[in-house]
Amino acid sequence: MTTLKPGSMLLGTTRPAELRAWYIKALAPEFTGEGAIDLGGFLLVIDGRDDVEAKNNEPGRTIINFHVDDFDAVEAQLNAAGVEWISVEDRAKGKFGTFADPDGNYLQIIEWKK
């Protein structure tokens, strides 16, 4: 049996241009070009959809996690991009920062304790 490796994620939105610009500014400021946004080998596809609400009513249902080596540096980058923080917590297993995109979807940065 083969273990599948995630390669991309489709994020549906009512405002694709705005959401795409936000993701590039916050997560991939060096990214240029069209199409999927390359997040270190994982592709984020942002698609305009008319079958979704403008705001995610259940943002905790799916959370994209980014494992980072320097929480403070990434937190500063995200602050410069103007992200909306939901929480920043030191936990037993590491430091977790949860933030939201303009549609209300949750994302996290995590620096695991070694």
Buried (B, 14 or more C-beta within 10 A) or exposed (E): EEEEEEEEBEBBBBBBEBBBEBBBBBBBEEBEEEEBBBBEEBBBBBEEEEEBEEEBEEBEEEEBEBEBEEBEEBBEBBEEBEBEEBEEEEEEEBBBBBBBBBBBBBBBBBBEEE
